[in-house]
Amino acid sequence: MSKLAAIPLYRQVIRAVTTAVDAGEWGADESLPSENDLAHRFGVSQGTVRKALDVLVVEGVLYRRQGVGTFVSDASDFLAQALFVPLSGYGGEKPKIEMLGCVRIHAGEQLAEILGLRRGAALWQVRRLLRVAGTVIGLEEMFLPEANFPNLEMRRIRELRGNLRELCWRDFGMRLKDGEVRYRAIPAASAEARLLQVEVHEPLLQLVRLARDFDGKPQVWSVAWFRSEQRAFQAPPEQA
């Protein structure tokens, strides 16, 4: 590594690590080499590497698992990375996100069971619309326990465009991993029909997901509905 007097060594290591991450040398949720191996690679001390990694952890580029190692962060937004493709099969677009709100509700029997809570436990309900070419194409509702995420602010949710995976990690120090995405066709209920601007009972594509923390505890339940009469939903590559 070039040791430029004007740039502290740990900053040079930060630049080298971020360049390697951007180039795909280490993928999302993939472990970095040991601090000793990185020190040898960059020609610096292990302490310098540790200082650089500490900064990258604080900045959210990396995260640590105690006793396991340092990993590349992946807080991507599943739906924001999806494509909505015309039925012709060409010209897919990513959606624009429009936040609707964040309210406090109480868990009914089904949500309590899904999230491993007692019935009536306080939840946050976060809702957002997805638009393509100015047309509403999707609606998503996300539920998370208030006890684990106190003082959730709509301002902050808007800043992150409703990416709760990133919010949980950055603001609450909780890493989440999405589970299997389940799809099914359902008729539009009145609430979804109104927001999606379709007729009641019109067919919709429904997606459900459950994100868990690294201890396996359920944290965020997501249900989304999509219009499919003009565009097909295409999941991000890692989830396809």
CYANA upper distance limits for C-alpha pairs under 8 A (distance plus 0.5 A):
  1 MET  CA     12 GLN  CA      8.47
  1 MET  CA     42 PHE  CA      5.81
  1 MET  CA     43 GLY  CA      6.64
  3 LYS  CA      7 ILE  CA      8.25
  3 LYS  CA      9 LEU  CA      7.22
  3 LYS  CA     12 GLN  CA      8.41
  4 LEU  CA      8 PRO  CA      8.08
  4 LEU  CA      9 LEU  CA      8.42
  7 ILE  CA     11 ARG  CA      6.95
  7 ILE  CA     12 GLN  CA      7.20
  8 PRO  CA     12 GLN  CA      7.05
  9 LEU  CA     13 VAL  CA      6.83
  9 LEU  CA     44 VAL  CA      8.05
  9 LEU  CA     48 THR  CA      7.43
 10 TYR  CA     14 ILE  CA      6.71
 10 TYR  CA     48 THR  CA      5.78
 10 TYR  CA     49 VAL  CA      6.97
 10 TYR  CA     51 LYS  CA      6.88
 10 TYR  CA     52 ALA  CA      5.49
 11 ARG  CA     15 ARG  CA      6.73
 11 ARG  CA     52 ALA  CA      7.09
 12 GLN  CA     16 ALA  CA      6.69
 13 VAL  CA     17 VAL  CA      6.56
 13 VAL  CA     42 PHE  CA      7.61
 13 VAL  CA     48 THR  CA      8.40
 13 VAL  CA     49 VAL  CA      7.16
 13 VAL  CA     52 ALA  CA      6.63
 14 ILE  CA     18 THR  CA      6.61
 14 ILE  CA     52 ALA  CA      5.84
 14 ILE  CA     53 LEU  CA      7.68
 14 ILE  CA     55 VAL  CA      8.41
 14 ILE  CA     56 LEU  CA      7.60
 15 ARG  CA     19 THR  CA      6.53
 16 ALA  CA     20 ALA  CA      6.75
 17 VAL  CA     21 VAL  CA      6.70
 18 THR  CA     22 ASP  CA      6.52
 18 THR  CA     61 VAL  CA      8.29
 19 THR  CA     23 ALA  CA      6.60
 20 ALA  CA     24 GLY  CA      6.85
 20 ALA  CA     25 GLU  CA      5.86
 20 ALA  CA     26 TRP  CA      7.50
 21 VAL  CA     25 GLU  CA      6.22
 21 VAL  CA     26 TRP  CA      5.99
 21 VAL  CA     27 GLY  CA      7.45
 21 VAL  CA     72 VAL  CA      8.06
 26 TRP  CA     30 GLU  CA      6.43
 26 TRP  CA     31 SER  CA      7.84
 26 TRP  CA     32 LEU  CA      7.33
 26 TRP  CA     72 VAL  CA      7.45
 27 GLY  CA     72 VAL  CA      7.02
 28 ALA  CA     71 PHE  CA      8.12
 28 ALA  CA     72 VAL  CA      5.58
 28 ALA  CA     73 SER  CA      6.16
 28 ALA  CA     74 ASP  CA      5.50
 29 ASP  CA     71 PHE  CA      5.91
 29 ASP  CA     72 VAL  CA      5.46
 29 ASP  CA     73 SER  CA      6.21
 29 ASP  CA     74 ASP  CA      6.65
 30 GLU  CA     71 PHE  CA      5.81
 30 GLU  CA     72 VAL  CA      6.15
 31 SER  CA     69 GLY  CA      6.97
 31 SER  CA     70 THR  CA      6.14
 31 SER  CA     71 PHE  CA      4.81
 31 SER  CA     72 VAL  CA      7.13
 32 LEU  CA     69 GLY  CA      7.90
 32 LEU  CA     70 THR  CA      6.27
 32 LEU  CA     71 PHE  CA      6.24
 32 LEU  CA     72 VAL  CA      7.80
 33 PRO  CA     37 ASP  CA      6.50
 33 PRO  CA     38 LEU  CA      6.82
 34 SER  CA     38 LEU  CA      6.72
 34 SER  CA     69 GLY  CA      8.04
 35 GLU  CA     39 ALA  CA      6.50
 35 GLU  CA     46 GLN  CA      6.42
 35 GLU  CA     49 VAL  CA      6.70
 35 GLU  CA     50 ARG  CA      7.17
 36 ASN  CA     40 HIS  CA      6.80
 36 ASN  CA     46 GLN  CA      6.21
 37 ASP  CA     41 ARG  CA      6.66
 38 LEU  CA     42 PHE  CA      6.59
 38 LEU  CA     46 GLN  CA      8.28
 38 LEU  CA     49 VAL  CA      7.42
 39 ALA  CA     43 GLY  CA      6.18
 39 ALA  CA     44 VAL  CA      5.54
 39 ALA  CA     45 SER  CA      6.00
 39 ALA  CA     46 GLN  CA      5.71
 39 ALA  CA     48 THR  CA      8.25
 39 ALA  CA     49 VAL  CA      6.51
 40 HIS  CA     44 VAL  CA      7.23
 40 HIS  CA     45 SER  CA      8.40
 44 VAL  CA     48 THR  CA      6.92
 44 VAL  CA     49 VAL  CA      7.71
 45 SER  CA     49 VAL  CA      7.08
 46 GLN  CA     50 ARG  CA      6.67
 47 GLY  CA     51 LYS  CA      6.70
 48 THR  CA     52 ALA  CA      6.79
 49 VAL  CA     53 LEU  CA      6.64
 50 ARG  CA     54 ASP  CA      6.53
 51 LYS  CA     55 VAL  CA      6.97
 52 ALA  CA     56 LEU  CA      6.93
 53 LEU  CA     57 VAL  CA      6.57
 53 LEU  CA     62 LEU  CA      8.02
 54 ASP  CA     58 VAL  CA      6.83
 55 VAL  CA     59 GLU  CA      6.65
 56 LEU  CA     60 GLY  CA      6.54
 56 LEU  CA     61 VAL  CA      5.74
 56 LEU  CA     62 LEU  CA      6.14
 57 VAL  CA     61 VAL  CA      6.42
 57 VAL  CA     62 LEU  CA      5.12
 57 VAL  CA     63 TYR  CA      5.70
 57 VAL  CA     64 ARG  CA      7.92
 58 VAL  CA     62 LEU  CA      8.46
 60 GLY  CA     73 SER  CA      7.28
 60 GLY  CA    170 ARG  CA      7.50
 61 VAL  CA     72 VAL  CA      6.84
 61 VAL  CA     73 SER  CA      6.03
 62 LEU  CA     70 THR  CA      7.22
 62 LEU  CA     71 PHE  CA      6.00
 62 LEU  CA     72 VAL  CA      5.07
 62 LEU  CA     73 SER  CA      5.35
 63 TYR  CA     70 THR  CA      6.27
 63 TYR  CA     71 PHE  CA      5.84
 63 TYR  CA     72 VAL  CA      6.93
 63 TYR  CA     73 SER  CA      6.46
 64 ARG  CA     68 VAL  CA      8.16
 64 ARG  CA     69 GLY  CA      6.31
 64 ARG  CA     70 THR  CA      4.95
 64 ARG  CA     71 PHE  CA      6.54
 65 ARG  CA     69 GLY  CA      6.12
 65 ARG  CA     70 THR  CA      7.02
 65 ARG  CA     71 PHE  CA      8.32
 75 ALA  CA    165 ARG  CA      6.18
 75 ALA  CA    166 GLU  CA      5.40
 75 ALA  CA    169 TRP  CA      8.29
 76 SER  CA     81 GLN  CA      8.12
 76 SER  CA    163 ASN  CA      8.19
 76 SER  CA    165 ARG  CA      7.87
 76 SER  CA    166 GLU  CA      7.65
 77 ASP  CA     81 GLN  CA      6.69
 77 ASP  CA    163 ASN  CA      6.08
 77 ASP  CA    165 ARG  CA      7.60
 77 ASP  CA    166 GLU  CA      8.35
 78 PHE  CA     82 ALA  CA      6.97
 78 PHE  CA    235 ALA  CA      8.29
 78 PHE  CA    236 PRO  CA      7.37
 79 LEU  CA     95 PRO  CA      8.42
 79 LEU  CA    235 ALA  CA      8.21
 80 ALA  CA     94 LYS  CA      6.91
 80 ALA  CA     95 PRO  CA      6.55
 80 ALA  CA     96 LYS  CA      8.00
 80 ALA  CA     97 ILE  CA      7.94
 81 GLN  CA     94 LYS  CA      6.76
 81 GLN  CA     95 PRO  CA      8.45
 81 GLN  CA    235 ALA  CA      8.20
 81 GLN  CA    236 PRO  CA      6.26
 82 ALA  CA     94 LYS  CA      6.38
 82 ALA  CA     95 PRO  CA      8.04
 82 ALA  CA    233 PHE  CA      7.77
 82 ALA  CA    234 GLN  CA      6.30
 82 ALA  CA    235 ALA  CA      5.37
 82 ALA  CA    236 PRO  CA      5.38
 83 LEU  CA     92 GLY  CA      5.92
 83 LEU  CA     93 GLU  CA      5.60
 83 LEU  CA     94 LYS  CA      5.29
 83 LEU  CA     95 PRO  CA      7.73
 83 LEU  CA    233 PHE  CA      6.67
 83 LEU  CA    234 GLN  CA      5.50
 83 LEU  CA    235 ALA  CA      7.07
 83 LEU  CA    236 PRO  CA      7.74
 84 PHE  CA     92 GLY  CA      5.62
 84 PHE  CA     93 GLU  CA      5.82
 84 PHE  CA     94 LYS  CA      6.89
 84 PHE  CA     95 PRO  CA      7.93
 84 PHE  CA    132 VAL  CA      8.10
 84 PHE  CA    231 ARG  CA      6.17
 84 PHE  CA    232 ALA  CA      6.02
 84 PHE  CA    233 PHE  CA      5.40
 84 PHE  CA    234 GLN  CA      6.52
 85 VAL  CA     89 GLY  CA      6.47
 85 VAL  CA     90 TYR  CA      6.90
 85 VAL  CA     91 GLY  CA      6.70
 85 VAL  CA     92 GLY  CA      4.46
 85 VAL  CA     93 GLU  CA      7.05
 85 VAL  CA    231 ARG  CA      5.54
 85 VAL  CA    232 ALA  CA      5.58
 85 VAL  CA    233 PHE  CA      6.99
 85 VAL  CA    234 GLN  CA      7.48
 86 PRO  CA     90 TYR  CA      6.69
 86 PRO  CA     91 GLY  CA      7.27
 86 PRO  CA     92 GLY  CA      7.03
 86 PRO  CA    230 GLN  CA      6.54
 86 PRO  CA    231 ARG  CA      4.87
 86 PRO  CA    232 ALA  CA      6.80
 87 LEU  CA    230 GLN  CA      6.63
 87 LEU  CA    231 ARG  CA      6.03
 87 LEU  CA    232 ALA  CA      6.89
 93 GLU  CA    132 VAL  CA      7.37
 94 LYS  CA    132 VAL  CA      7.64
 95 PRO  CA    130 LEU  CA      6.08
 95 PRO  CA    131 ARG  CA      5.77
 95 PRO  CA    132 VAL  CA      5.59
 96 LYS  CA    130 LEU  CA      6.07
 96 LYS  CA    131 ARG  CA      5.57
 96 LYS  CA    132 VAL  CA      6.85
 97 ILE  CA    128 ARG  CA      7.36
 97 ILE  CA    129 LEU  CA      6.49
 97 ILE  CA    130 LEU  CA      5.43
 97 ILE  CA    131 ARG  CA      7.07
 97 ILE  CA    161 ARG  CA      6.81
 97 ILE  CA    162 GLY  CA      8.37
 98 GLU  CA    128 ARG  CA      6.06
 98 GLU  CA    129 LEU  CA      5.53
 98 GLU  CA    130 LEU  CA      6.75
 98 GLU  CA    131 ARG  CA      8.16
 98 GLU  CA    161 ARG  CA      7.94
 99 MET  CA    127 ARG  CA      6.89
 99 MET  CA    128 ARG  CA      4.81
 99 MET  CA    129 LEU  CA      6.80
 99 MET  CA    158 ARG  CA      7.05
 99 MET  CA    161 ARG  CA      7.45
 99 MET  CA    162 GLY  CA      7.32
100 LEU  CA    126 VAL  CA      8.18
100 LEU  CA    127 ARG  CA      5.84
100 LEU  CA    128 ARG  CA      5.47
100 LEU  CA    129 LEU  CA      7.44
101 GLY  CA    126 VAL  CA      6.35
101 GLY  CA    127 ARG  CA      6.07
101 GLY  CA    128 ARG  CA      7.64
101 GLY  CA    154 MET  CA      7.46
102 CYS  CA    124 TRP  CA      7.09
102 CYS  CA    125 GLN  CA      6.04
102 CYS  CA    126 VAL  CA      4.92
102 CYS  CA    127 ARG  CA      7.06
102 CYS  CA    153 GLU  CA      8.46
102 CYS  CA    154 MET  CA      6.60
103 VAL  CA    124 TRP  CA      6.22
103 VAL  CA    125 GLN  CA      5.85
103 VAL  CA    126 VAL  CA      7.21
104 ARG  CA    122 ALA  CA      7.22
104 ARG  CA    123 LEU  CA      6.18
104 ARG  CA    124 TRP  CA      5.20
104 ARG  CA    125 GLN  CA      6.71
104 ARG  CA    146 GLU  CA      8.42
105 ILE  CA    122 ALA  CA      6.34
105 ILE  CA    123 LEU  CA      5.76
105 ILE  CA    124 TRP  CA      6.68
105 ILE  CA    125 GLN  CA      7.23
106 HIS  CA    119 ARG  CA      8.24
106 HIS  CA    120 GLY  CA      5.28
106 HIS  CA    121 ALA  CA      5.90
106 HIS  CA    122 ALA  CA      5.15
106 HIS  CA    123 LEU  CA      6.18
107 ALA  CA    111 LEU  CA      6.01
107 ALA  CA    112 ALA  CA      5.83
107 ALA  CA    117 LEU  CA      8.49
107 ALA  CA    118 ARG  CA      8.28
107 ALA  CA    119 ARG  CA      6.07
107 ALA  CA    120 GLY  CA      5.17
107 ALA  CA    121 ALA  CA      5.82
107 ALA  CA    122 ALA  CA      6.80
107 ALA  CA    123 LEU  CA      6.81
108 GLY  CA    112 ALA  CA      6.44
108 GLY  CA    119 ARG  CA      6.16
108 GLY  CA    120 GLY  CA      6.57
109 GLU  CA    113 GLU  CA      6.70
109 GLU  CA    119 ARG  CA      6.06
109 GLU  CA    120 GLY  CA      8.49
110 GLN  CA    114 ILE  CA      6.76
111 LEU  CA    115 LEU  CA      6.58
112 ALA  CA    116 GLY  CA      6.24
112 ALA  CA    117 LEU  CA      5.14
112 ALA  CA    118 ARG  CA      6.16
112 ALA  CA    119 ARG  CA      5.78
112 ALA  CA    120 GLY  CA      8.05
112 ALA  CA    121 ALA  CA      7.83
113 GLU  CA    117 LEU  CA      6.79
113 GLU  CA    118 ARG  CA      8.15
113 GLU  CA    119 ARG  CA      8.42
114 ILE  CA    218 PRO  CA      8.00
114 ILE  CA    221 TRP  CA      8.13
115 LEU  CA    144 LEU  CA      8.42
115 LEU  CA    145 PRO  CA      8.37
115 LEU  CA    218 PRO  CA      5.77
115 LEU  CA    219 GLN  CA      6.90
115 LEU  CA    220 VAL  CA      8.03
115 LEU  CA    221 TRP  CA      7.80
116 GLY  CA    217 LYS  CA      8.47
116 GLY  CA    218 PRO  CA      7.43
117 LEU  CA    121 ALA  CA      6.99
121 ALA  CA    145 PRO  CA      8.15
122 ALA  CA    145 PRO  CA      6.79
122 ALA  CA    146 GLU  CA      6.06
122 ALA  CA    147 ALA  CA      7.85
123 LEU  CA    143 PHE  CA      6.82
123 LEU  CA    144 LEU  CA      6.01
123 LEU  CA    145 PRO  CA      5.02
123 LEU  CA    146 GLU  CA      5.43
123 LEU  CA    147 ALA  CA      8.50
124 TRP  CA    142 MET  CA      8.39
124 TRP  CA    143 PHE  CA      6.01
124 TRP  CA    144 LEU  CA      5.86
124 TRP  CA    145 PRO  CA      6.76
124 TRP  CA    146 GLU  CA      6.39
125 GLN  CA    141 GLU  CA      7.17
125 GLN  CA    142 MET  CA      6.15
125 GLN  CA    143 PHE  CA      5.26
125 GLN  CA    144 LEU  CA      7.48
126 VAL  CA    141 GLU  CA      6.19
126 VAL  CA    142 MET  CA      5.59
126 VAL  CA    143 PHE  CA      6.98
126 VAL  CA    162 GLY  CA      8.23
127 ARG  CA    139 LEU  CA      7.87
127 ARG  CA    140 GLU  CA      6.17
127 ARG  CA    141 GLU  CA      5.05
127 ARG  CA    142 MET  CA      6.91
128 ARG  CA    139 LEU  CA      6.43
128 ARG  CA    140 GLU  CA      5.96
128 ARG  CA    141 GLU  CA      7.29
128 ARG  CA    162 GLY  CA      7.65
129 LEU  CA    136 VAL  CA      7.34
129 LEU  CA    137 ILE  CA      8.20
129 LEU  CA    138 GLY  CA      6.20
129 LEU  CA    139 LEU  CA      5.09
129 LEU  CA    140 GLU  CA      6.94
130 LEU  CA    136 VAL  CA      6.40
130 LEU  CA    137 ILE  CA      6.27
130 LEU  CA    138 GLY  CA      5.28
130 LEU  CA    139 LEU  CA      6.64
131 ARG  CA    135 THR  CA      5.63
131 ARG  CA    136 VAL  CA      4.83
131 ARG  CA    137 ILE  CA      5.82
131 ARG  CA    138 GLY  CA      7.31
132 VAL  CA    136 VAL  CA      7.07
132 VAL  CA    137 ILE  CA      6.96
136 VAL  CA    196 LEU  CA      6.50
136 VAL  CA    197 GLN  CA      8.09
137 ILE  CA    196 LEU  CA      7.09
137 ILE  CA    226 PHE  CA      6.18
137 ILE  CA    227 ARG  CA      5.84
137 ILE  CA    228 SER  CA      8.46
138 GLY  CA    196 LEU  CA      7.14
138 GLY  CA    224 ALA  CA      7.45
138 GLY  CA    225 TRP  CA      6.07
138 GLY  CA    226 PHE  CA      4.82
138 GLY  CA    227 ARG  CA      6.88
139 LEU  CA    192 GLU  CA      7.96
139 LEU  CA    195 LEU  CA      7.97
139 LEU  CA    196 LEU  CA      7.48
139 LEU  CA    224 ALA  CA      5.98
139 LEU  CA    225 TRP  CA      5.83
139 LEU  CA    226 PHE  CA      7.10
140 GLU  CA    222 SER  CA      7.47
140 GLU  CA    223 VAL  CA      6.21
140 GLU  CA    224 ALA  CA      4.57
140 GLU  CA    225 TRP  CA      6.96
141 GLU  CA    222 SER  CA      6.26
141 GLU  CA    223 VAL  CA      5.87
141 GLU  CA    224 ALA  CA      6.76
142 MET  CA    220 VAL  CA      7.06
142 MET  CA    221 TRP  CA      6.10
142 MET  CA    222 SER  CA      4.86
142 MET  CA    223 VAL  CA      6.99
143 PHE  CA    220 VAL  CA      6.03
143 PHE  CA    221 TRP  CA      5.68
143 PHE  CA    222 SER  CA      6.96
144 LEU  CA    148 ASN  CA      8.41
144 LEU  CA    149 PHE  CA      8.03
144 LEU  CA    219 GLN  CA      6.23
144 LEU  CA    220 VAL  CA      5.26
144 LEU  CA    221 TRP  CA      7.18
145 PRO  CA    149 PHE  CA      6.93
145 PRO  CA    219 GLN  CA      7.37
145 PRO  CA    220 VAL  CA      8.29
146 GLU  CA    150 PRO  CA      5.80
146 GLU  CA    151 ASN  CA      8.47
149 PHE  CA    168 CYS  CA      8.20
149 PHE  CA    172 PHE  CA      7.47
152 LEU  CA    156 ARG  CA      8.33
153 GLU  CA    157 ILE  CA      6.91
154 MET  CA    158 ARG  CA      6.54
155 ARG  CA    159 GLU  CA      6.85
156 ARG  CA    160 LEU  CA      7.06
157 ILE  CA    161 ARG  CA      6.57
157 ILE  CA    162 GLY  CA      5.62
157 ILE  CA    163 ASN  CA      7.72
157 ILE  CA    164 LEU  CA      7.91
157 ILE  CA    167 LEU  CA      7.77
158 ARG  CA    162 GLY  CA      6.48
160 LEU  CA    164 LEU  CA      8.31
160 LEU  CA    166 GLU  CA      8.02
160 LEU  CA    167 LEU  CA      7.58
163 ASN  CA    167 LEU  CA      6.86
164 LEU  CA    168 CYS  CA      6.34
165 ARG  CA    169 TRP  CA      6.93
165 ARG  CA    175 ARG  CA      8.03
165 ARG  CA    176 LEU  CA      6.67
166 GLU  CA    170 ARG  CA      6.48
167 LEU  CA    171 ASP  CA      6.07
167 LEU  CA    172 PHE  CA      7.80
168 CYS  CA    172 PHE  CA      5.60
168 CYS  CA    173 GLY  CA      6.91
168 CYS  CA    174 MET  CA      5.89
168 CYS  CA    175 ARG  CA      7.37
168 CYS  CA    176 LEU  CA      8.12
169 TRP  CA    173 GLY  CA      5.08
169 TRP  CA    174 MET  CA      5.02
169 TRP  CA    175 ARG  CA      5.61
169 TRP  CA    176 LEU  CA      7.88
170 ARG  CA    174 MET  CA      8.18
174 MET  CA    213 ASP  CA      7.31
175 ARG  CA    213 ASP  CA      6.21
175 ARG  CA    214 PHE  CA      7.10
176 LEU  CA    211 ALA  CA      6.48
176 LEU  CA    212 ARG  CA      5.91
176 LEU  CA    213 ASP  CA      5.00
176 LEU  CA    214 PHE  CA      7.07
176 LEU  CA    219 GLN  CA      8.37
177 LYS  CA    211 ALA  CA      5.89
177 LYS  CA    212 ARG  CA      6.00
177 LYS  CA    213 ASP  CA      6.71
177 LYS  CA    214 PHE  CA      7.71
178 ASP  CA    209 ARG  CA      7.40
178 ASP  CA    210 LEU  CA      6.63
178 ASP  CA    211 ALA  CA      4.72
178 ASP  CA    212 ARG  CA      6.97
179 GLY  CA    209 ARG  CA      6.79
179 GLY  CA    210 LEU  CA      6.05
179 GLY  CA    211 ALA  CA      6.18
179 GLY  CA    212 ARG  CA      7.73
180 GLU  CA    209 ARG  CA      6.90
180 GLU  CA    210 LEU  CA      7.95
181 VAL  CA    207 LEU  CA      7.08
181 VAL  CA    208 VAL  CA      6.39
181 VAL  CA    209 ARG  CA      5.58
181 VAL  CA    210 LEU  CA      8.45
181 VAL  CA    239 GLN  CA      8.46
182 ARG  CA    207 LEU  CA      6.07
182 ARG  CA    208 VAL  CA      5.83
182 ARG  CA    209 ARG  CA      7.17
183 TYR  CA    205 LEU  CA      7.49
183 TYR  CA    206 GLN  CA      6.13
183 TYR  CA    207 LEU  CA      5.26
183 TYR  CA    208 VAL  CA      7.26
184 ARG  CA    205 LEU  CA      6.46
184 ARG  CA    206 GLN  CA      5.85
184 ARG  CA    207 LEU  CA      7.35
185 ALA  CA    203 PRO  CA      7.02
185 ALA  CA    204 LEU  CA      6.21
185 ALA  CA    205 LEU  CA      5.27
185 ALA  CA    206 GLN  CA      6.51
186 ILE  CA    203 PRO  CA      6.16
186 ILE  CA    204 LEU  CA      5.94
186 ILE  CA    205 LEU  CA      6.95
186 ILE  CA    206 GLN  CA      7.22
187 PRO  CA    200 VAL  CA      7.78
187 PRO  CA    201 HIS  CA      4.75
187 PRO  CA    202 GLU  CA      5.76
187 PRO  CA    203 PRO  CA      5.05
187 PRO  CA    204 LEU  CA      6.41
188 ALA  CA    192 GLU  CA      6.51
188 ALA  CA    193 ALA  CA      5.96
188 ALA  CA    198 VAL  CA      8.36
188 ALA  CA    199 GLU  CA      7.81
188 ALA  CA    200 VAL  CA      5.69
188 ALA  CA    201 HIS  CA      4.95
188 ALA  CA    202 GLU  CA      5.77
188 ALA  CA    203 PRO  CA      6.58
188 ALA  CA    204 LEU  CA      6.57
189 ALA  CA    193 ALA  CA      6.41
189 ALA  CA    200 VAL  CA      6.18
189 ALA  CA    201 HIS  CA      6.72
190 SER  CA    194 ARG  CA      6.62
190 SER  CA    200 VAL  CA      6.02
191 ALA  CA    195 LEU  CA      7.14
192 GLU  CA    196 LEU  CA      6.43
192 GLU  CA    225 TRP  CA      8.07
193 ALA  CA    197 GLN  CA      6.11
193 ALA  CA    198 VAL  CA      5.40
193 ALA  CA    199 GLU  CA      6.27
193 ALA  CA    200 VAL  CA      5.98
193 ALA  CA    201 HIS  CA      8.44
193 ALA  CA    202 GLU  CA      8.36
194 ARG  CA    198 VAL  CA      7.11
194 ARG  CA    199 GLU  CA      8.32
196 LEU  CA    226 PHE  CA      8.45
196 LEU  CA    227 ARG  CA      7.87
198 VAL  CA    202 GLU  CA      7.19
203 PRO  CA    227 ARG  CA      8.15
203 PRO  CA    228 SER  CA      8.41
204 LEU  CA    225 TRP  CA      6.67
204 LEU  CA    226 PHE  CA      6.03
204 LEU  CA    227 ARG  CA      5.85
204 LEU  CA    228 SER  CA      6.96
205 LEU  CA    225 TRP  CA      6.06
205 LEU  CA    226 PHE  CA      5.54
205 LEU  CA    227 ARG  CA      7.07
205 LEU  CA    228 SER  CA      7.22
206 GLN  CA    223 VAL  CA      7.59
206 GLN  CA    224 ALA  CA      6.08
206 GLN  CA    225 TRP  CA      5.00
206 GLN  CA    226 PHE  CA      6.94
207 LEU  CA    222 SER  CA      8.48
207 LEU  CA    223 VAL  CA      6.28
207 LEU  CA    224 ALA  CA      5.59
207 LEU  CA    225 TRP  CA      6.95
208 VAL  CA    221 TRP  CA      8.05
208 VAL  CA    222 SER  CA      6.07
208 VAL  CA    223 VAL  CA      5.05
208 VAL  CA    224 ALA  CA      6.91
209 ARG  CA    221 TRP  CA      6.51
209 ARG  CA    222 SER  CA      5.67
209 ARG  CA    223 VAL  CA      7.19
210 LEU  CA    218 PRO  CA      7.22
210 LEU  CA    219 GLN  CA      7.99
210 LEU  CA    220 VAL  CA      6.37
210 LEU  CA    221 TRP  CA      5.18
210 LEU  CA    222 SER  CA      6.83
211 ALA  CA    218 PRO  CA      6.53
211 ALA  CA    219 GLN  CA      6.38
211 ALA  CA    220 VAL  CA      5.63
211 ALA  CA    221 TRP  CA      6.98
212 ARG  CA    216 GLY  CA      5.89
212 ARG  CA    217 LYS  CA      5.69
212 ARG  CA    218 PRO  CA      4.77
212 ARG  CA    219 GLN  CA      5.79
212 ARG  CA    220 VAL  CA      7.48
213 ASP  CA    217 LYS  CA      6.01
213 ASP  CA    218 PRO  CA      7.11
213 ASP  CA    219 GLN  CA      7.16
227 ARG  CA    231 ARG  CA      8.03
228 SER  CA    232 ALA  CA      6.19
228 SER  CA    233 PHE  CA      8.02
234 GLN  CA    240 ALA  CA      7.83
235 ALA  CA    239 GLN  CA      6.38
235 ALA  CA    240 ALA  CA      5.52
236 PRO  CA    240 ALA  CA      6.40
